[in-house]
Amino acid sequence: MKRLTLLLAFTLSFILVKAQDKKFENPNSDTRGYLVKVGDQAPDDFELVLHDGTKTNLKALRGKVVVLQFTASWCKVCREEMPYLEKDLWQTYKNKNVVLIGVDRDEPLEKVQKFHQDMNISYPLALDPGASIFYRFADKKAGVTRNVIIDETGKIRYLTRLYDKEEFSAMINEIDKLAKK
């Protein structure tokens, strides 16, 4: 009986601690740190300043499939995924109404330009000072290495987190379907 009482007390304590932790989580965030979900209209109230100085925004890209890759030069998983984004996504779909833009989280222009060169990619990287673009899509405590696929009407069609070969393949399949419309 004493053992059962201790077990129940421990379980109740654990549940209370977890409930307390939940109180501090962002209620709009999913389990992977996203604030947006598939089917949502993508936030588009921001400007993308690319590493070469050109500017664009999601409203200007309507009519195209847009992939926002949230990344950073210090991110090992981002570096692992980027050659696949270059080869399997960008080189395959850049002439099929698909735009890929890496959004570099809170790093200065010189670092973003060096990162672009070091990674030997041809798709553009955009600056995200203060991670203000990132925070429109994901919780402040969430990490990078995520892709947001936005269809030609501005709706979110697919979300990835980290680099998982199966999820990446499913993302490419979704992009392929969207590019054929």
N, CA, C and O of each residue as an XYZ file, in Angstrom:
724
protein
N       0.823     -1.198      0.000
C       0.000      0.000      0.000
C       0.869      1.264      0.000
O       0.579      2.239     -0.694
N       1.939      1.220      0.795
C       2.843      2.358      0.867
C       3.484      2.612     -0.501
O       3.647      3.758     -0.920
N       3.844      1.529     -1.184
C       4.432      1.629     -2.510
C       3.459      2.259     -3.516
O       3.845      3.104     -4.325
N       2.228      1.845     -3.452
C       1.197      2.378     -4.337
C       0.991      3.870     -4.084
O       0.850      4.654     -5.023
N       0.976      4.257     -2.802
C       0.816      5.664     -2.439
C       1.983      6.492     -2.985
O       1.770      7.584     -3.512
N       3.211      5.984     -2.863
C       4.378      6.678     -3.388
C       4.314      6.787     -4.911
O       4.639      7.832     -5.473
N       3.903      5.728     -5.567
C       3.773      5.732     -7.012
C       2.731      6.756     -7.464
O       2.960      7.504     -8.415
N       1.602      6.784     -6.787
C       0.560      7.759     -7.115
C       1.038      9.190     -6.873
O       0.766     10.084     -7.674
N       1.748      9.401     -5.772
C       2.270     10.736     -5.462
C       3.274     11.180     -6.525
O       3.257     12.327     -6.972
N       4.153     10.250     -6.923
C       5.138     10.564     -7.952
C       4.437     10.902     -9.272
O       4.779     11.890     -9.921
N       3.473     10.095     -9.663
C       2.737     10.308    -10.913
C       2.024     11.651    -10.901
O       2.080     12.401    -11.877
N       1.357     11.952     -9.798
C       0.657     13.226     -9.679
C       1.639     14.392     -9.759
O       1.358     15.395    -10.415
N       2.783     14.268     -9.100
C       3.809     15.322     -9.154
C       4.288     15.534    -10.583
O       4.451     16.668    -11.034
N       4.511     14.430    -11.291
C       4.970     14.504    -12.671
C       3.945     15.222    -13.543
O       4.300     16.082    -14.349
N       2.678     14.864    -13.378
C       1.604     15.486    -14.151
C       1.520     16.978    -13.849
O       1.338     17.781    -14.764
N       1.647     17.357    -12.591
C       1.591     18.772    -12.219
C       2.759     19.556    -12.809
O       2.581     20.684    -13.270
N       3.954     18.963    -12.794
C       5.126     19.630    -13.365
C       4.924     19.821    -14.864
O       5.195     20.900    -15.391
N       4.452     18.787    -15.553
C       4.206     18.892    -16.996
C       3.135     19.949    -17.295
O       3.262     20.717    -18.248
N       2.099     19.979    -16.485
C       1.039     20.985    -16.674
C       1.603     22.388    -16.480
O       1.232     23.312    -17.204
N       2.488     22.552    -15.517
C       3.123     23.842    -15.262
C       3.979     24.247    -16.464
O       3.965     25.407    -16.876
N       4.728     23.282    -17.028
C       5.534     23.554    -18.214
C       4.656     24.019    -19.367
O       5.013     24.957    -20.080
N       3.510     23.371    -19.554
C       2.595     23.704    -20.647
C       2.114     25.150    -20.541
O       1.862     25.809    -21.550
N       1.990     25.631    -19.307
C       1.509     26.983    -19.086
C       2.418     28.012    -19.757
O       1.954     29.081    -20.154
N       3.710     27.697    -19.887
C       4.660     28.635    -20.446
C       4.901     28.437    -21.935
O       5.614     29.232    -22.549
N       4.323     27.396    -22.534
C       4.456     27.176    -23.964
C       3.543     28.128    -24.711
O       2.511     28.555    -24.193
N       3.928     28.452    -25.920
C       3.083     29.276    -26.765
C       1.875     28.445    -27.186
O       2.051     27.419    -27.844
N       0.671     28.843    -26.835
C      -0.517     28.039    -27.152
C      -0.784     27.919    -28.649
O      -1.521     27.028    -29.072
N      -0.201     28.797    -29.453
C      -0.400     28.738    -30.898
C       0.646     27.871    -31.605
O       0.547     27.646    -32.811
N       1.641     27.387    -30.869
C       2.723     26.619    -31.460
C       2.367     25.137    -31.521
O       1.782     24.594    -30.585
N       2.726     24.482    -32.635
C       2.506     23.043    -32.714
C       3.682     22.331    -32.048
O       4.565     22.986    -31.493
N       3.704     21.019    -32.095
C       4.753     20.263    -31.402
C       6.129     20.445    -32.033
O       7.138     20.094    -31.422
N       6.182     20.989    -33.244
C       7.473     21.228    -33.890
C       7.850     22.710    -33.872
O       8.818     23.116    -34.516
N       7.090     23.507    -33.140
C       7.424     24.919    -32.995
C       6.801     25.844    -34.014
O       7.083     27.042    -34.010
N       5.956     25.319    -34.890
C       5.307     26.181    -35.874
C       4.158     26.959    -35.260
O       3.448     26.454    -34.390
N       3.980     28.189    -35.715
C       2.816     29.003    -35.366
C       1.766     28.941    -36.469
O       0.617     29.335    -36.270
N       2.171     28.444    -37.629
C       1.282     28.299    -38.770
C       1.017     26.816    -38.999
O       1.717     25.956    -38.464
N       0.001     26.533    -39.797
C      -0.272     25.128    -40.119
C      -0.671     25.008    -41.584
O      -1.004     25.995    -42.240
N      -0.631     23.788    -42.072
C      -1.022     23.523    -43.454
C      -2.466     23.992    -43.634
O      -3.334     23.707    -42.810
N      -2.701     24.714    -44.723
C      -4.031     25.265    -45.011
C      -4.156     26.731    -44.645
O      -5.044     27.418    -45.150
N      -3.278     27.226    -43.770
C      -3.283     28.652    -43.409
C      -2.804     29.489    -44.583
O      -2.021     29.032    -45.415
N      -3.288     30.722    -44.634
C      -2.717     31.700    -45.558
C      -1.362     32.094    -44.961
O      -1.289     32.419    -43.776
N      -0.315     32.070    -45.740
C       1.022     32.400    -45.238
C       1.098     33.882    -44.882
O       0.562     34.719    -45.608
N       1.756     34.213    -43.776
C       1.990     35.630    -43.487
C       2.757     36.237    -44.663
O       3.684     35.614    -45.181
N       2.384     37.431    -45.084
C       3.073     38.029    -46.234
C       3.345     39.516    -46.040
O       3.514     40.260    -47.006
N       3.383     39.932    -44.791
C       3.555     41.348    -44.476
C       5.016     41.701    -44.181
O       5.310     42.456    -43.255
N       5.912     41.147    -44.976
C       7.331     41.413    -44.759
C       8.047     41.465    -46.102
O       7.559     40.956    -47.111
N       9.205     42.087    -46.084
C      10.039     42.191    -47.276
C      11.213     41.234    -47.132
O      11.786     41.095    -46.052
N      11.562     40.583    -48.222
C      12.732     39.713    -48.265
C      13.854     40.466    -48.973
O      13.751     40.772    -50.161
N      14.925     40.762    -48.240
C      16.098     41.406    -48.820
C      17.123     40.297    -49.054
O      17.637     39.700    -48.109
N      17.406     40.037    -50.316
C      18.285     38.934    -50.682
C      19.755     39.308    -50.520
O      20.107     40.485    -50.454
N      20.597     38.295    -50.457
C      22.027     38.513    -50.206
C      22.707     39.345    -51.296
O      23.790     39.887    -51.076
N      22.078     39.446    -52.463
C      22.647     40.266    -53.543
C      22.056     41.683    -53.570
O      22.354     42.474    -54.465
N      21.217     41.986    -52.578
C      20.640     43.331    -52.469
C      19.262     43.482    -53.091
O      18.589     44.479    -52.833
N      18.819     42.526    -53.902
C      17.477     42.634    -54.473
C      16.433     42.376    -53.394
O      16.704     41.765    -52.359
N      15.235     42.865    -53.677
C      14.152     42.754    -52.702
C      12.935     42.114    -53.351
O      12.692     42.275    -54.547
N      12.173     41.385    -52.541
C      10.915     40.810    -52.988
C      10.022     40.609    -51.773
O      10.416     40.914    -50.647
N       8.830     40.102    -52.003
C       7.928     39.743    -50.909
C       6.981     38.662    -51.411
O       6.913     38.397    -52.611
N       6.265     38.051    -50.507
C       5.383     36.949    -50.899
C       4.239     37.412    -51.797
O       3.781     36.657    -52.655
N       3.781     38.629    -51.608
C       2.712     39.131    -52.475
C       3.190     39.217    -53.920
O       2.446     38.891    -54.845
N       4.422     39.652    -54.112
C       4.983     39.752    -55.464
C       5.210     38.375    -56.084
O       5.288     38.247    -57.306
N       5.315     37.356    -55.248
C       5.575     36.000    -55.739
C       4.299     35.176    -55.920
O       4.368     33.995    -56.262
N       3.115     35.801    -55.688
C       1.849     35.087    -55.914
C       1.830     34.572    -57.336
O       2.333     35.217    -58.255
N       1.245     33.403    -57.503
C       1.222     32.768    -58.811
C       2.353     31.766    -58.976
O       2.386     31.002    -59.941
N       3.281     31.776    -58.021
C       4.394     30.821    -58.017
C       4.315     29.963    -56.753
O       3.710     30.362    -55.758
N       4.922     28.800    -56.804
C       5.096     27.982    -55.613
C       6.351     28.513    -54.928
O       7.404     28.618    -55.557
N       6.246     28.847    -53.653
C       7.374     29.422    -52.917
C       7.782     28.471    -51.797
O       6.946     27.981    -51.038
N       9.071     28.227    -51.716
C       9.627     27.448    -50.616
C      10.515     28.387    -49.812
O      11.506     28.912    -50.319
N      10.146     28.591    -48.552
C      10.995     29.348    -47.633
C      11.751     28.336    -46.792
O      11.158     27.542    -46.063
N      13.061     28.379    -46.905
C      13.925     27.488    -46.127
C      14.535     28.324    -45.006
O      15.361     29.200    -45.261
N      14.126     28.055    -43.760
C      14.693     28.798    -42.634
C      15.994     28.132    -42.231
O      16.035     26.933    -41.958
N      17.065     28.931    -42.195
C      18.412     28.397    -42.073
C      19.308     29.351    -41.291
O      18.886     30.450    -40.929
N      20.536     28.934    -41.032
C      21.568     29.783    -40.423
C      22.922     29.123    -40.667
O      23.014     27.899    -40.770
N      23.956     29.928    -40.758
C      25.289     29.399    -41.075
C      25.827     28.465    -39.993
O      26.619     27.571    -40.291
N      25.414     28.658    -38.762
C      25.904     27.838    -37.650
C      25.154     26.512    -37.513
O      25.514     25.683    -36.677
N      24.127     26.309    -38.317
C      23.257     25.145    -38.189
C      23.787     23.953    -38.995
O      23.791     23.977    -40.225
N      24.224     22.932    -38.297
C      24.794     21.737    -38.931
C      23.755     21.014    -39.801
O      24.070     20.586    -40.911
N      22.541     20.878    -39.309
C      21.502     20.170    -40.060
C      21.123     20.965    -41.314
O      20.850     20.382    -42.364
N      21.109     22.288    -41.201
C      20.842     23.124    -42.382
C      21.884     22.851    -43.454
O      21.556     22.678    -44.628
N      23.140     22.815    -43.038
C      24.230     22.569    -43.981
C      24.107     21.184    -44.620
O      24.455     21.000    -45.786
N      23.616     20.224    -43.859
C      23.406     18.880    -44.393
C      22.298     18.881    -45.457
O      22.415     18.202    -46.477
N      21.238     19.634    -45.218
C      20.081     19.641    -46.111
C      20.304     20.475    -47.381
O      19.757     20.148    -48.434
N      21.086     21.527    -47.294
C      21.197     22.492    -48.392
C      21.641     21.903    -49.733
O      21.095     22.305    -50.760
N      22.596     20.977    -49.783
C      22.939     20.399    -51.098
C      21.751     19.671    -51.743
O      21.628     19.668    -52.968
N      20.890     19.065    -50.947
C      19.703     18.385    -51.469
C      18.661     19.404    -51.946
O      17.987     19.192    -52.953
N      18.543     20.498    -51.214
C      17.645     21.566    -51.666
C      18.125     22.119    -53.000
O      17.326     22.360    -53.905
N      19.427     22.317    -53.116
C      20.002     22.826    -54.364
C      19.728     21.863    -55.518
O      19.213     22.267    -56.561
N      20.071     20.596    -55.328
C      19.998     19.611    -56.416
C      18.575     19.130    -56.683
O      18.101     19.182    -57.818
N      17.899     18.666    -55.643
C      16.602     18.003    -55.828
C      15.428     18.964    -55.930
O      14.385     18.613    -56.482
N      15.586     20.158    -55.408
C      14.493     21.122    -55.469
C      14.815     22.235    -56.464
O      14.143     22.370    -57.487
N      15.833     23.027    -56.167
C      16.090     24.212    -56.963
C      16.445     23.886    -58.416
O      15.831     24.421    -59.339
N      17.423     23.020    -58.619
C      17.839     22.709    -59.993
C      16.739     22.004    -60.781
O      16.663     22.142    -62.002
N      15.898     21.260    -60.096
C      14.816     20.528    -60.753
C      13.613     21.410    -61.071
O      12.973     21.228    -62.107
N      13.294     22.366    -60.192
C      12.029     23.100    -60.315
C      12.154     24.596    -60.582
O      11.134     25.266    -60.740
N      13.354     25.137    -60.638
C      13.491     26.595    -60.792
C      12.875     27.125    -62.079
O      12.506     28.298    -62.139
N      12.755     26.299    -63.104
C      12.133     26.724    -64.359
C      10.701     26.226    -64.480
O      10.127     26.218    -65.569
N      10.127     25.811    -63.356
C       8.757     25.280    -63.345
C       7.871     26.061    -62.380
O       7.018     25.489    -61.701
N       8.085     27.376    -62.328
C       7.250     28.256    -61.512
C       7.420     28.046    -60.003
O       6.495     28.285    -59.227
N       8.616     27.595    -59.596
C       8.920     27.370    -58.186
C      10.068     28.294    -57.783
O      11.062     28.416    -58.499
N       9.920     28.935    -56.638
C      10.946     29.823    -56.096
C      11.395     29.257    -54.748
O      10.568     28.942    -53.893
N      12.696     29.134    -54.569
C      13.276     28.707    -53.296
C      14.099     29.866    -52.753
O      14.989     30.382    -53.429
N      13.793     30.268    -51.529
C      14.549     31.328    -50.865
C      14.931     30.839    -49.476
O      14.069     30.499    -48.666
N      16.222     30.807    -49.213
C      16.692     30.524    -47.861
C      16.568     31.798    -47.045
O      16.985     32.868    -47.487
N      16.000     31.685    -45.861
C      15.835     32.846    -44.985
C      16.790     32.649    -43.810
O      16.539     31.838    -42.918
N      17.891     33.406    -43.823
C      18.952     33.231    -42.843
C      18.614     33.972    -41.551
O      18.459     35.193    -41.534
N      18.505     33.215    -40.491
C      18.032     33.742    -39.214
C      19.069     34.610    -38.508
O      20.053     34.113    -37.961
N      18.825     35.906    -38.533
C      19.507     36.880    -37.682
C      21.031     36.908    -37.815
O      21.752     36.947    -36.818
N      21.507     36.888    -39.063
C      22.951     37.017    -39.278
C      23.199     38.198    -40.218
O      22.356     38.506    -41.060
N      24.362     38.867    -40.078
C      24.650     40.044    -40.914
C      24.939     39.661    -42.368
O      25.264     38.513    -42.673
N      24.814     40.637    -43.243
C      24.980     40.446    -44.678
C      26.278     39.719    -45.030
O      26.253     38.765    -45.808
N      27.400     40.148    -44.475
C      28.697     39.544    -44.817
C      28.707     38.049    -44.486
O      29.226     37.242    -45.256
N      28.143     37.694    -43.361
C      28.103     36.285    -42.950
C      27.183     35.491    -43.877
O      27.496     34.356    -44.236
N      26.054     36.080    -44.265
C      25.102     35.412    -45.158
C      25.735     35.222    -46.542
O      25.576     34.166    -47.154
N      26.442     36.226    -47.027
C      27.110     36.105    -48.324
C      28.183     35.017    -48.292
O      28.313     34.246    -49.243
N      28.940     34.955    -47.219
C      29.976     33.917    -47.082
C      29.333     32.532    -46.981
O      29.813     31.578    -47.593
N      28.264     32.424    -46.222
C      27.519     31.167    -46.083
C      27.035     30.701    -47.459
O      27.176     29.527    -47.802
N      26.472     31.608    -48.237
C      25.987     31.299    -49.582
C      27.129     30.751    -50.448
O      26.973     29.751    -51.148
N      28.260     31.420    -50.382
C      29.424     31.002    -51.159
C      29.972     29.666    -50.656
O      30.255     28.774    -51.456
N      30.123     29.523    -49.351
C      30.661     28.288    -48.768
C      29.803     27.065    -49.104
O      30.321     25.970    -49.322
N      28.490     27.270    -49.143
C      27.575     26.148    -49.402
C      27.451     25.845    -50.894
O      26.859     24.837    -51.279
N      28.015     26.723    -51.735
C      28.000     26.509    -53.177
C      26.576     26.277    -53.699
O      26.314     25.334    -54.445
N      25.675     27.160    -53.286
C      24.280     27.079    -53.736
C      24.003     28.220    -54.701
O      24.667     29.256    -54.661
N      23.015     28.020    -55.570
C      22.667     29.078    -56.510
C      21.340     29.745    -56.161
O      21.028     30.813    -56.688
N      20.552     29.121    -55.271
C      19.309     29.784    -54.849
C      19.651     30.895    -53.857
O      20.658     30.808    -53.154
N      18.825     31.931    -53.795
C      19.155     33.089    -52.963
C      18.918     32.853    -51.467
O      18.084     32.044    -51.062
N      19.675     33.584    -50.684
C      19.455     33.655    -49.235
C      18.963     35.061    -48.924
O      19.457     36.042    -49.481
N      17.994     35.144    -48.036
C      17.460     36.441    -47.594
C      17.909     36.706    -46.168
O      18.120     35.782    -45.383
N      18.049     37.968    -45.854
C      18.406     38.384    -44.498
C      17.156     38.396    -43.626
O      16.062     38.719    -44.088
N      17.336     38.044    -42.376
C      16.221     38.088    -41.421
C      16.709     38.695    -40.104
O      16.839     37.995    -39.100
N      16.978     40.015    -40.118
C      17.476     40.673    -38.909
C      16.484     40.534    -37.754
O      15.290     40.790    -37.909
N      16.991     40.131    -36.615
C      16.141     39.957    -35.444
C      15.195     38.772    -35.571
O      14.330     38.576    -34.717
N      15.349     37.986    -36.618
C      14.506     36.800    -36.882
C      13.023     37.159    -36.976
O      12.162     36.340    -36.654
N      12.729     38.374    -37.414
C      11.330     38.815    -37.462
C      10.487     38.032    -38.464
O       9.295     37.829    -38.233
N      11.077     37.589    -39.566
C      10.339     36.758    -40.525
C      10.110     35.381    -39.920
O       8.998     34.854    -39.960
N      11.160     34.806    -39.363
C      11.071     33.492    -38.723
C       9.943     33.470    -37.693
O       9.179     32.507    -37.628
N       9.839     34.526    -36.891
C       8.837     34.577    -35.820
C       7.401     34.709    -36.334
O       6.460     34.544    -35.559
N       7.219     34.994    -37.591
C       5.870     34.989    -38.171
C       5.404     33.551    -38.438
O       4.207     33.279    -38.532
N       6.379     32.639    -38.560
C       6.077     31.247    -38.883
C       6.297     30.293    -37.718
O       5.597     29.287    -37.600
N       7.267     30.600    -36.855
C       7.631     29.666    -35.788
C       7.842     30.397    -34.465
O       8.112     31.597    -34.424
N       7.711     29.641    -33.409
C       7.882     30.143    -32.057
C       9.320     30.638    -31.849
O      10.252     30.126    -32.469
N       9.488     31.615    -30.994
C      10.813     32.187    -30.729
C      11.810     31.155    -30.223
O      13.009     31.290    -30.465
N      11.342     30.135    -29.531
C      12.244     29.111    -28.997
C      12.512     27.987    -29.999
O      13.321     27.098    -29.731
N      11.848     28.022    -31.133
C      11.986     26.962    -32.134
C      13.296     27.126    -32.907
O      13.833     28.228    -33.022
N      13.785     26.031    -33.420
C      15.028     26.048    -34.173
C      14.809     26.163    -35.666
O      13.695     26.016    -36.170
N      15.908     26.432    -36.363
C      15.867     26.506    -37.822
C      15.918     25.099    -38.411
O      15.677     24.114    -37.713
N      16.223     25.020    -39.650
C      16.114     23.815    -40.480
C      14.646     23.458    -40.567
O      14.181     22.467    -40.003
N      13.944     24.287    -41.284
C      12.531     24.051    -41.562
C      12.211     24.664    -42.913
O      12.792     25.672    -43.314
N      11.276     24.033    -43.602
C      10.843     24.499    -44.915
C       9.340     24.713    -44.888
O       8.587     23.896    -44.358
N       8.920     25.826    -45.469
C       7.505     26.156    -45.585
C       7.183     26.219    -47.079
O       7.737     27.040    -47.810
N       6.278     25.340    -47.521
C       5.889     25.308    -48.920
C       4.567     26.054    -49.055
O       3.579     25.721    -48.400
N       4.566     27.068    -49.914
C       3.421     27.955    -50.105
C       2.962     27.832    -51.552
O       3.764     27.964    -52.477
N       1.675     27.580    -51.744
C       1.182     27.405    -53.114
C       1.000     28.744    -53.811
O       1.257     29.799    -53.230
N       0.557     28.693    -55.059
C       0.450     29.896    -55.883
C      -0.599     30.889    -55.378
O      -0.599     32.047    -55.797
N      -1.492     30.453    -54.484
C      -2.495     31.365    -53.917
C      -2.067     31.943    -52.572
O      -2.771     32.772    -51.995
N      -0.904     31.500    -52.073
C      -0.410     32.004    -50.789
C      -0.746     31.114    -49.609
O      -0.490     31.485    -48.464
N      -1.316     29.944    -49.871
C      -1.650     29.018    -48.769
C      -0.486     28.079    -48.484
O       0.222     27.647    -49.395
N      -0.302     27.772    -47.210
C       0.745     26.840    -46.795
C       0.287     25.428    -47.138
O      -0.805     25.004    -46.758
N       1.133     24.714    -47.856
C       0.789     23.365    -48.302
C       1.601     22.270    -47.623
O       1.166     21.119    -47.578
N       2.785     22.614    -47.089
C       3.622     21.581    -46.461
C       4.605     22.257    -45.519
O       5.068     23.366    -45.786
N       4.923     21.584    -44.410
C       5.880     22.084    -43.426
C       6.857     20.965    -43.076
O       6.451     19.825    -42.853
N       8.146     21.300    -43.029
C       9.127     20.311    -42.586
C       9.870     20.838    -41.373
O       9.862     22.036    -41.090
N      10.511     19.925    -40.665
C      11.349     20.293    -39.515
C      12.532     19.338    -39.477
O      12.367     18.121    -39.552
N      13.712     19.901    -39.362
C      14.976     19.173    -39.421
C      15.121     18.547    -40.799
O      14.333     18.840    -41.698
N      16.108     17.698    -40.972
C      16.276     17.055    -42.273
C      16.058     15.565    -42.090
O      16.878     14.862    -41.500
N      14.949     15.110    -42.605
C      14.580     13.698    -42.570
C      14.348     13.291    -44.028
O      13.548     13.916    -44.726
N      15.042     12.246    -44.492
C      14.977     11.869    -45.907
C      13.557     11.557    -46.365
O      13.172     11.924    -47.476
N      12.776     10.885    -45.522
C      11.394     10.562    -45.901
C      10.539     11.822    -45.995
O       9.780     11.995    -46.949
N      10.663     12.698    -45.004
C       9.891     13.939    -45.029
C      10.332     14.816    -46.204
O       9.501     15.449    -46.856
N      11.632     14.849    -46.470
C      12.151     15.622    -47.598
C      11.570     15.089    -48.907
O      11.151     15.866    -49.765
N      11.545     13.785    -49.055
C      10.989     13.161    -50.255
C       9.505     13.490    -50.408
O       9.044     13.778    -51.513
N       8.760     13.450    -49.307
C       7.335     13.802    -49.340
C       7.161     15.273    -49.705
O       6.218     15.627    -50.412
N       8.061     16.131    -49.231
C       8.010     17.550    -49.584
C       8.232     17.727    -51.088
O       7.514     18.488    -51.737
N       9.213     17.032    -51.634
C       9.495     17.113    -53.068
C       8.285     16.622    -53.864
O       7.949     17.203    -54.896
N       7.636     15.572    -53.400
C       6.426     15.080    -54.077
C       5.330     16.138    -54.087
O       4.645     16.316    -55.095
N       5.161     16.849    -52.957
C       4.156     17.913    -52.876
C       4.517     19.055    -53.841
O       3.644     19.582    -54.532
N       5.781     19.430    -53.886
C       6.226     20.482    -54.800
C       5.997     20.046    -56.242
O       5.584     20.851    -57.077
N       6.261     18.787    -56.535
C       6.055     18.267    -57.882
C       4.580     18.384    -58.286
O       4.268     18.780    -59.409
N       3.682     18.037    -57.368
C       2.235     18.164    -57.653
C       1.853     19.625    -57.904
O       1.115     19.935    -58.839
N       2.365     20.506    -57.062
C       2.040     21.932    -57.191
C       2.618     22.527    -58.474
O       1.995     23.382    -59.103
N       3.795     22.078    -58.852
C       4.463     22.618    -60.047
C       3.746     22.171    -61.328
O       3.873     22.824    -62.364
N       3.006     21.081    -61.265
C       2.312     20.559    -62.451
C       0.942     21.175    -62.656
O       0.314     20.931    -63.685
N       0.461     21.964    -61.713
C      -0.870     22.581    -61.836
C      -0.926     23.539    -62.994
O      -1.967     24.146    -63.244
